[in-house]
Every structure is written in C-alpha cells, then in structure tokens.
Amino acid sequence: MQKIALIIGTGMCGFQAAVDVLNRQLDCTASFLKAPFLPWDKKLCFPKQLENRLNRLRRKSPDADLIVDAGWFYLPHVEQLLQIEPNLQIACLQRPQREIIDSFLDFLKRSYPVPTTYWKETPPTGWQIDPHLSRTYPDLDSESFLDSISDYWTLYRETSVRLAEKYPQQFRIFEAQYALDSKPGLSKFLEFLGFPEGQQRIVTGRYAIDRPAELKRLRPMAPRPETNNPMEPCRCLILVPYYSKISMHCNQNLKELEKRGYVVRRVQGYAAIDQARNQLATDALIDGFEETLWIDADCHFDPSDVDKIRSHQLPICCAVDADISKELIRSNQPSHQSTSSLVTVPTASPMFLHIRRQVYNDMQIRLPLPVTNERFQHPVIPFFRPMHVRTASETVYLNDIQGFSQRVRMTGFTIQADISLKVRMG
C-alpha cells in the first residue's frame, strides 16, 4: 500500500534539498508546493480539502511506494491530517531563527517591487500582501515587519515541539543542515521516512541548493519604483481587454502612455469579459502593481487623463461618458472631496476605471473571495464575478461591473466619478 509523508517547516528551510534527496531514493516521488495550496486559517478550508489533497498526491504518482510532499502550510492542519491518514509521517525541518529572518528578507526584497509581507492581512501604509501566497501564512499582530518573521518562526517552533511531544512516532523535528548535509543526519532523516539503512541512497551536500533567490513568475514583475513619488507611471498597470480589435485612436494613446513609462497589457481572446477581468486583475496583483487602470478598447481619451484620475488618490474612480450618463450625474450630489468635479456613482464605468490595490485586497479578505484555478498554475480571484441580489420586489442580476461595484460597496468603499474628464466611447 502506498504511504504518504510530509516535509514541513517555515520555508527557506531546506525543502528543495529534501525533495532532491528523496527523489533519488528507490520507489519514492517527492514534490514541493503542489497547487492548490492550503490556507493557514483552518476555517477557510473547504470540506474534505485535506483528504482530497492526499488523494490527488496518490493519483499523480500511482507507481510510487512512498509519496512525499513539502510545504509550510501543512502545520495548522497536522492533527486533522493524522486523523485522515493514521500512518502519515511528518518531518519538520528547522533552521536558526536569524537565518530564516535573513532569508525571507532577501527573498521578499528580490521577489516584489515594493515592500511586501506575508504575515499581515491588512498591511501598513506603503506595504502590500501577495493575494495568492499571503493566505498560506498566519496573520500575526506583530509590531514590525522583522517582528512578524521572528514571531512566525517562534509560532512554528512552539507548535512543532508540541506536536513532536504528542505524536513522537509520526512527527519529528530535524535540524535542516545536519539532516541534509551530513551522512548520519541524512540517514536518520531517511530512516524516519521509511527507508531502512541498507536501502538508503546517501547524497550529502544538497542543502546549499535550497532557498530560491526570488519568486518564480509566469510574467515579468512590476517595475521597481525609482522614487517615493506615488505618481510614478510604473506603479499603475493599464489593462485593455478586447475581443476583436483596439480602435486606432485608443491604441495611439496607449502607445503614448508606454512612452511615458506606463506598462500596458492588451489582452485579446476572452469571450467572457468577467473571466478576462478576473484574470487580469489577479495577475496584476500577483505581479506587484499598486494600481490598475481599465480602458475600453473603443475609448477616446487623452493620455493626460490618466495622470489626472490617478492624482485624486482615491481608492476607486472612473470617468463617465457624458452622452449617456447625464441623468446619472444629476442624480448624485457632488462629493465632499477637494474638487467639485467628483460625484458619487452607484456603479463604476469600465470605460476608464482606476482602482487601487487596497480595494482588491480588502474585497478579497473581508467578503472573503476564494483563490480559484490554482491547480492550473494560473490562479484567479473572482472580483468581477456576476451576481444576483434581492430587492424588496424582485431578484436582480448584476453583470461583471455591476457585481464588482456591489462588492466595492459591501467592502465599504465609495465609487467616485470625475465628470471633468473628456472621455467618450466610439
């Protein structure tokens, strides 16, 4: 019968080295960070998510006698996993606290264009979270970023010691470098996972291959800002989904924006616009952009309109086509912002729509929104999923933008429109 074992630890602790060694053993298949990942918060797990993950590991490697998976996110689920899989063996790799802190500092600095933390659902001003990975770490009430990594190491250590005392035959802590770089240490590590001494393939010196320099990405990371100026073009990603073509006037102005330093993503081929918006917004957040500006492929605008709408420093702001929205504008009182050109609107216009990262992050956390399609290696968060709402007299269907606007209001934000922008369709 196939057996399953897990390698856990804080991360930056020898996962890749352990997987490399285990894949050299007879009839063993080892993997690292197989999607979909587990959320740290047990309340966010789907029913049977842990059981399904173990079954998926078995299906992926039907011929292996021992299947091993490595990941930091298993720790809060250990006791439930042992109930599901009584013969499960769990090896916890541990590195000194200072080394873990230094490794995470270097990794996060290289992997993101602006300061990023994994251990805070609501990051401090000037910081961001990773919408995909941060949910796989604990949300800690630490005083500083360095304290959060230190507190994470302490939490992992204390929980691991408790589990090792409670389940001594199934859960064991190993000092990572000794276990992976010395013959006696590696022999004990392999013996615990089920390889008798005579069947072990001892390959030492693999510990140094661990600790990746930076996060592996499907697309280029957002450019790093050169100054603290919030208006730097590289902070804002221009998104232009289209079905058949982009109008000549729109494309000319998009090229001008690129000359000014903006990153423009023109994406063709999505028949379902809600899916396009969900994927593009998720990609933008994962890639580290601080803002998105949605522009319709048939939109007439002036490149200076981009700087103007960004300069309001609002969480969400749009332009309104005066030809079709005069009644909507008249029905709203001027907002209490610093300029009378802003009005409050119930629904954002996707024609020219500026959204800051905070809106997406708060929406994902507060509602909350799931991370979907992880196992296809291209996660999607359904910010723009259509929805239906009940009114006093009927049930109303909301399309992608209406559904998004409803979620914006549910999250506590107000949608503003700048009626001074001379933006129009066609």
Protein Blocks (a to p, Z undefined) as FASTA:
>chain_A
ZZddddddebjnopmmmmmmmmmpghiacdehiacdddfblmlpcehklmmmmmmmmmmm
mmbfbdcdddfklmmmmmmmmmmmmmbccddddddfklmmmmmmmmmmmmpmbdcdfkbf
bacehiacdfklmmmpccdddfbfklmmmmmmmmmmmmmmmmmmmmmmlgccddfklmmm
cfklmmmmmmmnopafklpccdehklmmgoifbdcdfbdcddddfbfcfkbmklpccddd
dfkbccfklmmmmmmmmmnopacdddehiablklmmmmmmmmmmmnopabdcdddfkbcc
dfklmmmmmmnopabdcdddfklmmmmmmmpccdfbfbfkbccdfbdcfkbccddfklmm
mmmmmmpccdehklnopacddfkgccddddfkbccdddfklmmmmmmmmnopacdddfkb
ccdeZZ
